Amino acid sequence: MKIDILTLFPRMFDGFLTESIIKRAIDDKKALINIHNIRDYSTDKHKKVDDTPYGGGAGMVLMCQPIFDAVKDLSKKDTKIILMTPQGVIHNQKLAYNLKDNKHLIFICGHYEGFDERIRSIADMEISIGDFVLTGGELPSMVVVDSVVRLLDGVIEEESHEKDSFADDLLDYPTYTKPRNYEGLEVPDVLLSGHHENIEKWRQTERLIRTLERRPDLVQNKHGYFVAKDNHNKEILYMEYDKIKGFEMMPKNDAKREDVISVNKMILIKPSFVNKVIKLKIDKKMKSLYDKFNYLLTTEDEEGTAAVLDEAVRYRQFLINNYVAFLGEKYRDLILNKLQIMINELNIRQRLMGEIRENELSGKSR
Ligand SMILES: C[S@@+](CC[C@H](N)C(=O)[O-])C[C@H]1O[C@@H](n2cnc3c(N)ncnc32)[C@H](O)[C@@H]1O
């Protein structure tokens, strides 16, 4: 791929082109990147490239002539001309994939107040890197070029960008490296197991959980189905349908038309995924109960003991009524037993505190 960048500040690109993966892509001839000083194209005897805005106002505006001439000089039949502007479409991974299939890109970097509006007429597209304003288009063009060049064949391993965040509407999975234990922070056991199938499943589940927790917008409000599959056995992990149209559910047996139920949301979830999410919720609740329980062991707080006892009894019943079917036998027994032990202990403490209180009262009345 050939990339030409038009700028008033070519030296801003020095580090960008001479370090890391971009440098390697250039050395390996995967990308040819040329930086052009817009001033070199000025026909003005003082090499003027900008002027004050018509109608008054702050700042200087890039003039048409040098940019029109530069683009004319550099363009070929298949060239895509990109104008960097905060008013353009916001850059994302899909656009990066789209741009990587072009043979030749020209980037125009504005500076100061911006550029003469007529420059828009020669651009094929306008790209912004986000809803904020920078002093010039140099950093934004580097951001876009970097995101495109790393996707070119042979620049980095395909596997490493295929699963990057946003590549398929999901965020990336968590990664760890040595040591196994860093100041008490452990690496998840599955990653040390050497069991590739389980590792793959764990990663796919983590991607889904992360996306649903941090960026639900990536998988919601989409038209059509969003279906996430387990890479290994192709089972559906998560599926969501268009919010507006919804689904029609036909009750079984002798359903009549009026028995059809319309629903707006239907999520099909793999049991192991449900299991994982429920376990996370249970572990969180158990931790909070344990914190309260441990605190109560250090006090004689009768009211607090009654409240936590009530909470533990209710929670145990809630698990039995709602979640038991989704949990593995071992985990289910473990949690229910832990709760029962906590309940027994709190019952004993509550009784003892009651007896002490009554003894004190009867002592006083004597
Ligand atoms: C100070 S900005 C001009 C902003 C302009 N007055 C406006 O509000 O649209 C100068 C140049 O920086 C570049 N620029 C600034 N923020 C950008 C962004 N978020 N995305 C892409 N280019 C940006 C553009 O090339 C722009 O012409």
The ligand as an SDF file (V2000), in Angstrom:
LIG
                    3D

 27 29  0  0  0  0  0  0  0  0999 V2000
   -7.9210   23.2400   15.2070 C   0  0  0  0  0  0  0  0  0  0  0  0
   -8.4780   22.0890   14.0390 S   0  0  0  0  0  0  0  0  0  0  0  0
   -9.7370   22.9760   13.2210 C   0  0  0  0  0  0  0  0  0  0  0  0
  -11.0710   22.6520   13.7210 C   0  0  0  0  0  0  0  0  0  0  0  0
  -12.1840   23.3650   13.0230 C   0  0  0  0  0  0  0  0  0  0  0  0
  -12.1780   24.7470   13.3120 N   0  0  0  0  0  0  0  0  0  0  0  0
  -13.4910   22.7260   13.4510 C   0  0  0  0  0  0  0  0  0  0  0  0
  -13.9820   23.0810   14.5120 O   0  0  0  0  0  0  0  0  0  0  0  0
  -13.9850   21.8420   12.7440 O   0  0  0  0  0  0  0  0  0  0  0  0
   -7.2050   22.0520   12.8790 C   0  0  0  0  0  0  0  0  0  0  0  0
   -7.0930   20.7630   12.0950 C   0  0  0  0  0  0  0  0  0  0  0  0
   -6.7840   19.7020   12.9740 O   0  0  0  0  0  0  0  0  0  0  0  0
   -7.2920   18.5040   12.4630 C   0  0  0  0  0  0  0  0  0  0  0  0
   -8.1270   17.8940   13.5140 N   0  0  0  0  0  0  0  0  0  0  0  0
   -8.3980   18.4250   14.7330 C   0  0  0  0  0  0  0  0  0  0  0  0
   -9.1430   17.6160   15.4660 N   0  0  0  0  0  0  0  0  0  0  0  0
   -9.3580   16.5020   14.7300 C   0  0  0  0  0  0  0  0  0  0  0  0
  -10.0570   15.2910   14.9380 C   0  0  0  0  0  0  0  0  0  0  0  0
  -10.7310   15.0530   16.0630 N   0  0  0  0  0  0  0  0  0  0  0  0
  -10.0550   14.3720   13.9650 N   0  0  0  0  0  0  0  0  0  0  0  0
   -9.4000   14.5910   12.8070 C   0  0  0  0  0  0  0  0  0  0  0  0
   -8.7270   15.7370   12.5310 N   0  0  0  0  0  0  0  0  0  0  0  0
   -8.7000   16.6760   13.4740 C   0  0  0  0  0  0  0  0  0  0  0  0
   -8.0740   18.8230   11.2120 C   0  0  0  0  0  0  0  0  0  0  0  0
   -7.2580   18.5440   10.0960 O   0  0  0  0  0  0  0  0  0  0  0  0
   -8.3170   20.3150   11.3600 C   0  0  0  0  0  0  0  0  0  0  0  0
   -8.4560   20.9480   10.1250 O   0  0  0  0  0  0  0  0  0  0  0  0
  1  2  1  0
  2  3  1  0
  2 10  1  0
  3  4  1  0
  4  5  1  0
  5  6  1  0
  5  7  1  0
  7  8  2  0
  7  9  1  0
 10 11  1  0
 11 12  1  0
 11 26  1  0
 12 13  1  0
 13 14  1  0
 13 24  1  0
 14 15  1  0
 14 23  1  0
 15 16  2  0
 16 17  1  0
 17 18  1  0
 17 23  2  0
 18 19  1  0
 18 20  2  0
 20 21  1  0
 21 22  2  0
 22 23  1  0
 24 25  1  0
 24 26  1  0
 26 27  1  0
M  CHG  2   2   1   9  -1
M  END
$$$$
